């Protein structure tokens, strides 16, 4: 069944994703340390909002509704009440309805889903924002903050770095019970870094990663978990980045397009959306992302499409093994055989199914609340041929975004189509 009311993306804006090893990130080793600071959460939100309005030509006064995805602003930035922070980004947003949405790493995707609900209910111009600043705490303190996306009481004791440990558990099972090997997850990470090198906004744009370094632990790529049973199954290069950044996009109805003098041919249509939520208190199958698979099935059914129709995708690669499991959950490969796609180069920019062309969470970075929004902006750019040095070459018309919160506990899968 189609969306109850047609919805379109006009475009948006992504700020640079910053963190350690980015040349513009200020920390102890940087020559500007002590003379200037990294952008705050408030500054990041403002930059994303103003950039999206400018990029789309939408006047702030024309916005009907606003959502912002953010996970833990209260902990990293001592700031909640972020709907009002978005309103503070532009004087003409004053008194607009604005709401924060939280769903761990799927916060941005849920903010987008909320905007689609509003369009279905009669809104014509919606602003969707995602932002997170995470570099204000030490790695261990940040690991504790981010562990709130797990079942904290039950899973926090697993390791100082709870989420890496949770996905090391998956990796152990995947390596032991399927065809996937550590060489395959190394290929995912090398692809992510190589794509990031083409992307001027990416966190890891200046960081090299060879296949030899990615495939085994070493001084430059340590296995860092304290849990000795899980330590061998995860290295630094397998992990998404602790990043600061924001993204925003404009979602409109067909009437909203007309109000701006545009037609469906001028925009990217949202043709399918699936949202699914798992049980926080129970562990799922370590070999499958079942919640994501349900969300994908719903999106495909709504759009009348299948995995074979997708020409470019942004998937939630919080860890390298997750990208391979995403291939399977989204129907790109049979269960247990996702590694074949990366072995064969099919998910590279030059492949027939490019995935995470700007670097994904591993290479582009992962400011938690921003990720789901960034994915959509990236796909709009790909469908329009505006992705610059990492533009795919085969002119895709259908794109998929898969944004996941927690250990496959919240999933948002979106399908977009170009051409009106």
Secondary structure, 3 states (H helix, E strand, C coil): CCCCCCEEEEEEEECCCECCCCCCCCCCCCCCECCECCCCHHHHHHHHHHHHHHHHCCCHHHCCEEEEECCCHHHHCCCCCHHHHHHCCCHHHCCCEEEEECCHHHHHHHHHHHHHHHHHHCCCEEEEEEEECCCCCCHHHHHHHHHHHCCHHHHHHHCCCHHHHHHHHHHHHHHHHCCCCHHHHHHHHHHHHHHHHCCCCCCCCCCCCCHHHHHCCECCECCCCCCHHHHCCCCHHHECCECEEEEEEEEEEHHHHHHCCCCHHHCEEEEEEEEEECCCCCCCCCCCCHHHHHHHHHHHHHHCCCHHHCCEEEECCCEHHHHHHHHHHCCCCCCCCCHHHHHCCCCCCCCCCEECCCCHHHHCCECHHHHHHHHHHHHHHHHHCCCHHHCCCCCCCEEEEEEEECCCCEEEEEEEECCC
